[in-house]
């Protein structure tokens, strides 16, 4: 069994807490718009997400943090479907 603790069981997913793994990526450290420590996930988007991004709960994390997933564009034909998908880190 992995060393991470499992979070809530949502939609059949046993979500992992990957905060420690994201924290270890110090070369990508940033500060979120709310002032909390974060990480830049991809160089493409450049968005700074909190260190608990994708951890503990199954939800549409990208809808909140990916700038491409602007909810006001959800009715557009080229709106990325992944923006609305709930997910979390699992083993």
DSSP file (Angstrom, degrees, kcal/mol; ACC not computed):
  #  RESIDUE AA STRUCTURE BP1 BP2  ACC     N-H-->O    O-->H-N    N-H-->O    O-->H-N    TCO  KAPPA ALPHA  PHI   PSI    X-CA   Y-CA   Z-CA
    1    1 A X              0   0    0      0, 0.0     0, 0.0     0, 0.0     0, 0.0   0.000 360.0 360.0 360.0 139.2    0.0    0.0    0.0
    2    2 A X        -     0   0    0      1,-0.1    89,-0.0     2,-0.0     0, 0.0  -0.171 360.0-120.3 -64.7 160.6    1.4    3.5   -0.8
    3    3 A X  S    S+     0   0    0      2,-0.1    -1,-0.1     0, 0.0     2,-0.1   0.721  86.4  94.1 -76.1 -20.8    2.6    5.8    1.9
    4    4 A X  S    S-     0   0    0      1,-0.1     2,-0.3    14,-0.0    14,-0.1  -0.401  80.8-117.6 -70.2 148.3    0.0    8.5    1.1
    5    5 A X        -     0   0    0     12,-0.2    12,-1.2    -2,-0.1     2,-0.2  -0.639  27.6-115.6 -84.5 145.7   -3.2    8.5    3.0
    6    6 A X  E     -A   16   0A   0     -2,-0.3    10,-0.2    10,-0.2     3,-0.1  -0.572  27.8-150.6 -79.2 143.0   -6.4    7.9    1.0
    7    7 A X  E     -     0   0A   0      8,-4.6    50,-0.2     1,-0.3    -1,-0.1   0.023  47.9 -33.5 -91.1-155.5   -8.9   10.7    0.9
    8    8 A X  E     -     0   0A   0     48,-1.5     7,-1.1     1,-0.1     2,-1.0  -0.242  59.9-116.9 -63.5 149.9  -12.7   10.6    0.6
    9    9 A X  E     +A   14   0A   0      5,-0.2     2,-0.5    -3,-0.1     5,-0.2  -0.800  45.7 171.8 -90.9 102.4  -14.2    7.8   -1.5
   10   10 A X  E >   -A   13   0A   0      3,-1.3     3,-2.6    -2,-1.0    49,-0.0  -0.952  62.9 -14.4-119.2 129.3  -15.9    9.7   -4.3
   11   11 A X  T 3  S-     0   0    0     -2,-0.5    -1,-0.2     1,-0.3     3,-0.1   0.833 127.8 -55.2  52.5  35.8  -17.5    8.1   -7.4
   12   12 A X  T 3  S+     0   0    0      1,-0.3     2,-0.4    -3,-0.1    -1,-0.3   0.513 109.1 129.3  77.9   4.3  -15.6    4.9   -6.6
   13   13 A X  E <   -A   10   0A   0     -3,-2.6    -3,-1.3    77,-0.0     2,-1.1  -0.779  52.8-150.0 -96.2 134.3  -12.2    6.6   -6.5
   14   14 A X  E     -A    9   0A   0     -2,-0.4    77,-0.4    -5,-0.2    -5,-0.2  -0.808  29.2-151.7 -97.7  91.2   -9.8    6.2   -3.7
   15   15 A X  E     -     0   0A   0     -7,-1.1    -8,-4.6    -2,-1.1     2,-0.2  -0.400   3.5-142.6 -72.1 135.8   -8.2    9.6   -4.0
   16   16 A X  E     -A    6   0A   0     73,-3.4    40,-1.7   -10,-0.2     2,-0.8  -0.628  14.6-121.7 -94.2 154.1   -4.6   10.0   -2.8
   17   17 A X        +     0   0    0    -12,-1.2     3,-0.3    38,-0.3   -12,-0.2  -0.868  35.4 169.7 -92.8 107.0   -3.1   13.0   -1.0
   18   18 A X     >  +     0   0    0     -2,-0.8     4,-2.3     1,-0.2     5,-0.2   0.153  40.1 113.6-104.7  17.1   -0.3   14.0   -3.4
   19   19 A X  H  > S+     0   0    0      1,-0.2     4,-2.6     2,-0.2     5,-0.2   0.897  76.0  52.0 -56.6 -43.8    0.5   17.3   -1.6
   20   20 A X  H  > S+     0   0    0     -3,-0.3     4,-1.4     1,-0.2    -1,-0.2   0.890 109.4  50.1 -62.2 -39.4    3.9   16.1   -0.5
   21   21 A X  H  4 S+     0   0    0      2,-0.2     4,-0.4     1,-0.2    -1,-0.2   0.923 113.0  45.2 -65.7 -43.2    4.8   15.1   -4.1
   22   22 A X  H >< S+     0   0    0     -4,-2.3     3,-1.3    29,-0.3    -2,-0.2   0.880 109.6  56.1 -67.9 -36.9    3.8   18.5   -5.5
   23   23 A X  H 3< S+     0   0    0     -4,-2.6    -1,-0.2     1,-0.2    -2,-0.2   0.828  98.3  63.0 -61.8 -32.4    5.6   20.3   -2.7
   24   24 A X  T 3< S+     0   0    0     -4,-1.4     2,-1.8     1,-0.2    -1,-0.2   0.637  80.2  84.9 -71.5 -13.3    8.8   18.5   -3.6
   25   25 A X    X   +     0   0    0     -3,-1.3     3,-2.0    -4,-0.4    -1,-0.2  -0.460  54.4 162.8 -86.5  65.5    8.9   20.2   -7.1
   26   26 A X  G >   +     0   0    0     -2,-1.8     3,-1.5     1,-0.3    -1,-0.2   0.748  63.4  66.7 -62.4 -27.2   10.6   23.3   -5.7
   27   27 A X  G 3  S+     0   0    0      1,-0.3    -1,-0.3    -3,-0.2    -2,-0.1   0.637 104.9  46.3 -70.0 -11.2   11.7   24.5   -9.2
   28   28 A X  G <  S+     0   0    0     -3,-2.0    12,-2.5     2,-0.1    -1,-0.3   0.176  83.3 138.0-112.0  15.2    8.0   25.0  -10.0
   29   29 A X  E <   +B   39   0B   0     -3,-1.5     2,-0.3    10,-0.2    10,-0.2  -0.289  20.9 153.2 -64.5 145.9    7.0   26.8   -6.8
   30   30 A X  E     -B   38   0B   0      8,-1.6     8,-2.6    19,-0.1     2,-0.5  -0.908  43.0-105.6-155.8 179.6    4.7   29.8   -7.0
   31   31 A X  E     -B   37   0B   0     -2,-0.3     6,-0.2     6,-0.2    17,-0.1  -0.985  34.5-129.8-119.6 127.9    2.1   31.7   -5.0
   32   32 A X    >   -     0   0    0      4,-2.9     3,-2.1    -2,-0.5    17,-0.1  -0.164  30.5-100.7 -70.1 168.4   -1.5   31.3   -5.9
   33   33 A X  T 3  S+     0   0    0     15,-0.3    -1,-0.1     1,-0.3    16,-0.0   0.727 125.6  55.9 -63.0 -20.9   -3.8   34.3   -6.5
   34   34 A X  T 3  S-     0   0    0      2,-0.1    -1,-0.3     0, 0.0    -2,-0.1   0.389 121.9-107.8 -92.4   3.9   -5.2   33.7   -3.0
   35   35 A X  S <  S+     0   0    0     -3,-2.1     2,-0.2     1,-0.3    -2,-0.1   0.508  76.6 127.9  89.1   4.9   -1.7   34.0   -1.5
   36   36 A X        -     0   0    0      1,-0.1    -4,-2.9    -5,-0.0    -1,-0.3  -0.600  69.5 -89.0 -93.3 157.7   -1.1   30.3   -0.7
   37   37 A X  E     +B   31   0B   0     -6,-0.2    14,-1.0    -2,-0.2     2,-0.2  -0.338  60.0 161.0 -61.1 143.2    1.9   28.2   -1.7
   38   38 A X  E     -BC  30  50B   0     -8,-2.6    -8,-1.6    12,-0.2     2,-0.3  -0.788  32.0-119.7-148.3-169.5    1.4   26.6   -5.1
   39   39 A X  E     -BC  29  49B   0     10,-2.4    10,-2.5   -10,-0.2     2,-0.8  -0.996  19.9-125.3-143.5 142.6    3.0   24.9   -8.1
   40   40 A X  E     - C   0  48B   0    -12,-2.5     8,-0.2    -2,-0.3     3,-0.1  -0.827  26.2-169.0 -87.3 114.0    3.1   25.6  -11.8
   41   41 A X        +     0   0    0      6,-0.9     2,-0.4    -2,-0.8    -1,-0.2   0.935  65.3  12.0 -74.0 -47.2    1.8   22.3  -13.3
   42   42 A X     >  -     0   0    0      5,-0.3     4,-2.0     1,-0.1    -1,-0.2  -0.971  58.8-137.9-133.8 147.5    2.6   22.9  -16.9
   43   43 A X  T  4 S+     0   0    0     -2,-0.4    -1,-0.1     1,-0.2    -2,-0.0   0.758 102.4  65.1 -71.4 -23.7    4.7   25.5  -18.8
   44   44 A X  T  4 S+     0   0    0      1,-0.2    -1,-0.2     2,-0.1    -3,-0.0   0.954 114.2  26.1 -63.7 -51.9    1.9   25.6  -21.4
   45   45 A X  T  4 S-     0   0    0      2,-0.1    -2,-0.2     1,-0.1    -1,-0.2   0.846  83.3-157.8 -85.1 -33.5   -0.8   27.0  -19.1
   46   46 A X     <  +     0   0    0     -4,-2.0     2,-0.2     1,-0.2    -3,-0.1   0.570  38.2 148.8  68.6   7.1    1.5   28.8  -16.6
   47   47 A X        -     0   0    0     -5,-0.2    -6,-0.9     1,-0.0     2,-0.6  -0.519  44.9-134.6 -78.6 143.6   -1.3   28.7  -14.0
   48   48 A X  E     -C   40   0B   0     -2,-0.2   -15,-0.3    -8,-0.2     2,-0.3  -0.862  25.7-172.1 -98.1 120.6   -0.3   28.3  -10.4
   49   49 A X  E     -C   39   0B   0    -10,-2.5   -10,-2.4    -2,-0.6   -19,-0.1  -0.801  29.9 -96.1-112.3 154.0   -2.4   25.8   -8.5
   50   50 A X  E >   -C   38   0B   0     -2,-0.3     3,-1.9   -12,-0.2   -12,-0.2  -0.252  37.4-109.7 -65.0 158.4   -2.5   25.0   -4.8
   51   51 A X  T 3  S+     0   0    0    -14,-1.0   -29,-0.3     1,-0.3   -28,-0.2   0.653 117.4  59.0 -66.5 -15.3   -0.4   22.2   -3.5
   52   52 A X  T >  S+     0   0    0    -30,-0.1     3,-2.3   -35,-0.1    -1,-0.3   0.256  74.3 142.6 -96.2  13.5   -3.5   20.1   -2.8
   53   53 A X  T <  S+     0   0    0     -3,-1.9   -35,-0.1     1,-0.3     3,-0.1  -0.325  77.1   4.0 -53.7 124.1   -4.5   20.2   -6.5
   54   54 A X  T 3  S+     0   0    0      1,-0.3    35,-2.7    33,-0.1     2,-0.3   0.460 106.7 124.6  79.4   1.6   -6.0   16.8   -7.5
   55   55 A X    <   -     0   0    0     -3,-2.3     2,-1.2    33,-0.2   -38,-0.3  -0.684  67.9  -8.3-100.3 148.8   -5.7   15.4   -3.9
   56   56 A X  S    S+     0   0    0    -40,-1.7   -48,-1.5    -2,-0.3     2,-0.4   0.046 114.7  58.0  70.8 -25.0   -8.2   13.9   -1.6
   57   57 A X  S    S-     0   0    0     -2,-1.2     2,-0.8   -41,-0.2    30,-0.2  -0.998  74.1-126.5-144.0 141.0  -11.5   14.6   -3.4
   58   58 A X        +     0   0    0     -2,-0.4     2,-0.3   -45,-0.1    30,-0.2  -0.759  57.6 124.5 -87.4 111.0  -12.9   13.7   -6.8
   59   59 A X  B    S-D   87   0C   0     28,-1.7     2,-2.2    -2,-0.8    28,-2.1  -0.950  74.9 -79.8-156.5 169.3  -14.0   17.0   -8.5
   60   60 A X    >>  +     0   0    0     -2,-0.3     4,-0.8    26,-0.3     3,-0.8  -0.474  52.9 168.2 -78.5  73.7  -13.4   19.0  -11.7
   61   61 A X  H >> S+     0   0    0     -2,-2.2     4,-1.7    26,-0.3     3,-0.7   0.845  71.4  56.7 -55.5 -38.5  -10.1   20.5  -10.5
   62   62 A X  H 3> S+     0   0    0     23,-0.3     4,-2.7     1,-0.2     7,-0.3   0.833  95.4  64.3 -67.2 -32.3   -9.3   21.9  -14.0
   63   63 A X  H <4 S+     0   0    0     -3,-0.8     8,-0.3    20,-0.6    -1,-0.2   0.830 110.8  38.9 -59.7 -31.1  -12.5   23.9  -14.2
   64   64 A X  H << S+     0   0    0     -4,-0.8    -1,-0.2    -3,-0.7    -2,-0.2   0.847 130.1  24.0 -85.4 -37.5  -11.2   25.9  -11.2
   65   65 A X  H  < S+     0   0    0     -4,-1.7     2,-0.6   -18,-0.1    -3,-0.2   0.646  95.1  87.2-113.4 -16.9   -7.5   26.2  -12.1
   66   66 A X    ><  -     0   0    0     -4,-2.7     3,-2.0    -5,-0.2   -20,-0.0  -0.774  62.0-149.8 -89.9 120.1   -7.0   25.8  -15.9
   67   67 A X  G >  S+     0   0    0     -2,-0.6     3,-0.6     1,-0.3    -1,-0.1   0.749  96.8  62.6 -60.7 -22.6   -7.3   29.2  -17.7
   68   68 A X  G 3  S+     0   0    0      1,-0.2     2,-0.3    -6,-0.1    12,-0.3   0.731  92.2  68.8 -70.2 -21.3   -8.5   27.3  -20.8
   69   69 A X  G <   +     0   0    0     -3,-2.0     2,-0.5    -7,-0.3    -1,-0.2  -0.161  64.7 161.3 -94.0  39.3  -11.5   26.1  -18.8
   70   70 A X    X   -     0   0    0     -3,-0.6     3,-2.5    -2,-0.3     4,-0.1  -0.480  35.7-145.5 -63.0 114.5  -13.2   29.5  -18.4
   71   71 A X  G >  S+     0   0    0     -2,-0.5     3,-1.7     1,-0.3     4,-0.2   0.750  94.6  68.5 -59.6 -25.3  -16.8   28.5  -17.5
   72   72 A X  G 3  S+     0   0    0      1,-0.3    -1,-0.3     2,-0.1     3,-0.3   0.683 100.3  50.6 -68.3 -14.1  -18.2   31.4  -19.4
   73   73 A X  G X  S+     0   0    0     -3,-2.5     3,-2.1     1,-0.2    -1,-0.3   0.319  76.6 108.7-100.5   6.8  -17.0   29.6  -22.6
   74   74 A X  T <  S+     0   0    0     -3,-1.7    -1,-0.2     1,-0.3     5,-0.1   0.731  75.2  54.4 -60.7 -24.3  -18.7   26.3  -21.7
   75   75 A X  T 3  S+     0   0    0     -3,-0.3    -1,-0.3    -4,-0.2     2,-0.1   0.532  85.0 106.0 -87.3  -5.1  -21.3   26.6  -24.4
   76   76 A X  S X  S-     0   0    0     -3,-2.1     3,-1.5     1,-0.1    -3,-0.0  -0.465  78.5-124.3 -73.5 146.5  -18.8   27.1  -27.1
   77   77 A X  T 3  S+     0   0    0      1,-0.3    -1,-0.1    -2,-0.1    -3,-0.0   0.758 108.6  49.8 -65.1 -24.4  -18.2   24.2  -29.5
   78   78 A X  T 3  S+     0   0    0     -5,-0.1     2,-0.3     2,-0.1    -1,-0.3   0.228  75.3 132.4-101.2  16.3  -14.5   24.0  -28.8
   79   79 A X    <   -     0   0    0     -3,-1.5     2,-0.2    -6,-0.2   -10,-0.1  -0.528  67.3-110.5 -66.5 126.2  -14.7   24.0  -25.0
   80   80 A X    >   -     0   0    0     -2,-0.3     3,-1.2   -12,-0.3     4,-0.3  -0.394  18.4-148.2 -64.6 126.5  -12.5   21.2  -23.7
   81   81 A X  G >  S+     0   0    0      1,-0.3     3,-1.5    -2,-0.2     4,-0.4   0.797  92.5  70.0 -65.4 -28.9  -14.5   18.4  -22.3
   82   82 A X  G >  S+     0   0    0      1,-0.3     3,-1.1     2,-0.2    -1,-0.3   0.780  84.5  72.2 -61.2 -23.8  -11.8   17.5  -19.7
   83   83 A X  G <  S+     0   0    0     -3,-1.2   -20,-0.6     1,-0.3    -1,-0.3   0.824 101.0  42.8 -59.3 -31.9  -12.6   20.8  -18.0
   84   84 A X  G <  S+     0   0    0     -3,-1.5     2,-0.3    -4,-0.3    -1,-0.3   0.477  91.1 107.1 -94.9  -4.0  -15.9   19.3  -16.7
   85   85 A X    <   -     0   0    0     -3,-1.1   -23,-0.3    -4,-0.4     2,-0.3  -0.604  65.0-134.6 -83.4 132.3  -14.6   15.9  -15.7
   86   86 A X        +     0   0    0     -2,-0.3     2,-0.3   -26,-0.2   -26,-0.3  -0.635  40.3 150.7 -79.9 141.0  -14.2   15.1  -12.0
   87   87 A X  B     -D   59   0C   0    -28,-2.1   -28,-1.7    -2,-0.3   -26,-0.3  -0.973  22.7-175.7-159.9 167.7  -10.9   13.4  -11.2
   88   88 A X        -     0   0    0     -2,-0.3     2,-0.3   -30,-0.2   -33,-0.2  -0.956  44.3 -79.6-160.0 166.8   -8.3   12.9   -8.4
   89   89 A X        +     0   0    0    -35,-2.7   -73,-3.4   -73,-0.4     2,-0.3  -0.583  54.7 175.9 -73.4 132.0   -4.9   11.2   -8.1
   90   90 A X              0   0    0     -2,-0.3   -75,-0.1   -75,-0.2   -77,-0.0  -0.869 360.0 360.0-131.5 165.7   -5.3    7.5   -7.6
   91   91 A X              0   0    0    -77,-0.4   -76,-0.1    -2,-0.3    -1,-0.0   0.371 360.0 360.0-104.5 360.0   -3.0    4.5   -7.3
